[in-house]
């Protein structure tokens, strides 16, 4: 499997745990934001539940349900200039999903 995952011109490097923009500049993400993005990308096209994100990424920090929403909201803001809108979708009752590039 490739260690660099593409996302609308962004490069998500799963070895370096870093995201670079199309012009090569780093996109500043917190460790938890990065982990959520990587997890969603590795499950691209599949909804990932809030509970799954809490279990795999946030652990004890995720015991408050709005913690996931806050991280997703921050990620959306940081990604939107590069991904043209809301790249992280929300499927009611199923979870969050990375929209597949058209």
C-alpha positions as CSV (number, residue, x, y, z in Angstrom):
1,X,0.0,0.0,0.0
2,X,1.2,3.5,-0.8
3,X,2.3,5.6,2.1
4,X,1.1,8.8,0.5
5,X,-2.6,9.1,0.1
6,X,-3.9,11.8,-2.3
7,X,-6.8,14.1,-1.4
8,X,-7.8,16.8,-3.9
9,X,-4.2,17.8,-4.5
10,X,-3.1,17.3,-0.9
11,X,-0.7,14.6,0.0
12,X,-1.3,12.7,3.2
13,X,1.9,10.9,4.2
14,X,1.1,8.1,6.5
15,X,4.8,7.5,7.4
16,X,5.7,11.1,8.2
17,X,2.2,11.7,9.6
18,X,2.1,15.0,7.7
19,X,-0.1,16.7,5.1
20,X,1.3,18.9,2.3
21,X,-0.6,21.3,0.1
22,X,-0.4,21.2,-3.8
23,X,2.5,23.7,-3.6
24,X,4.4,21.6,-1.1
25,X,3.7,23.6,2.0
26,X,2.8,21.8,5.2
27,X,-0.8,21.9,6.3
28,X,-0.9,22.3,10.0
29,X,-3.0,19.7,11.7
30,X,-3.1,18.7,15.4
31,X,-2.1,15.0,16.0
32,X,-5.8,14.1,16.6
33,X,-7.0,15.9,13.4
34,X,-4.3,14.1,11.4
35,X,-5.3,10.7,12.9
36,X,-9.0,11.3,12.1
37,X,-8.1,12.4,8.5
38,X,-5.9,9.3,8.0
39,X,-8.5,7.0,9.4
40,X,-11.2,8.4,7.2
41,X,-8.9,8.2,4.1
42,X,-8.0,4.6,4.8
43,X,-11.7,3.9,4.9
44,X,-12.6,6.2,2.0
45,X,-16.1,5.7,0.6
46,X,-17.2,4.0,3.8
47,X,-19.0,5.8,6.7
48,X,-17.0,5.8,10.0
49,X,-19.1,6.1,13.1
50,X,-18.4,8.6,15.9
51,X,-18.0,5.6,18.2
52,X,-15.3,4.1,15.9
53,X,-13.4,7.3,15.8
54,X,-13.5,7.5,19.6
55,X,-12.4,3.9,20.0
56,X,-9.5,4.1,17.5
57,X,-8.3,7.6,17.9
58,X,-9.6,9.6,20.8
59,X,-9.8,7.1,23.5
60,X,-10.6,8.6,26.9
61,X,-10.6,12.1,25.3
62,X,-13.6,11.1,23.2
63,X,-16.0,10.3,26.1
64,X,-17.7,13.6,25.4
65,X,-19.7,13.2,22.2
66,X,-19.0,16.7,20.9
67,X,-15.2,16.2,20.9
68,X,-15.4,14.3,17.6
69,X,-17.6,17.1,16.1
70,X,-15.1,19.7,17.2
71,X,-12.2,17.9,15.5
72,X,-14.2,17.3,12.3
73,X,-15.3,20.9,12.2
74,X,-11.7,22.1,12.5
75,X,-10.5,19.6,9.9
76,X,-13.3,20.8,7.5
77,X,-12.1,24.4,7.9
78,X,-8.5,23.5,7.2
79,X,-9.3,21.2,4.2
80,X,-11.9,23.3,2.5
81,X,-9.6,25.8,0.7
82,X,-8.0,22.8,-1.0
83,X,-10.9,20.4,-1.4
84,X,-13.6,22.8,-2.6
85,X,-16.2,22.6,0.1
86,X,-17.2,20.0,2.6
87,X,-14.9,17.0,1.9
88,X,-15.9,15.3,5.1
89,X,-19.6,14.3,4.8
90,X,-21.9,13.2,7.5
91,X,-24.3,10.4,6.9
92,X,-27.1,10.6,9.5
93,X,-27.0,7.5,11.7
94,X,-23.9,6.1,10.0
95,X,-21.1,8.4,10.6
96,X,-18.5,10.5,8.8
97,X,-17.2,9.8,5.3
98,X,-14.5,11.3,3.0
99,X,-16.3,12.2,-0.2
100,X,-14.8,10.4,-3.2
101,X,-13.1,12.7,-5.7
102,X,-15.1,13.1,-8.8
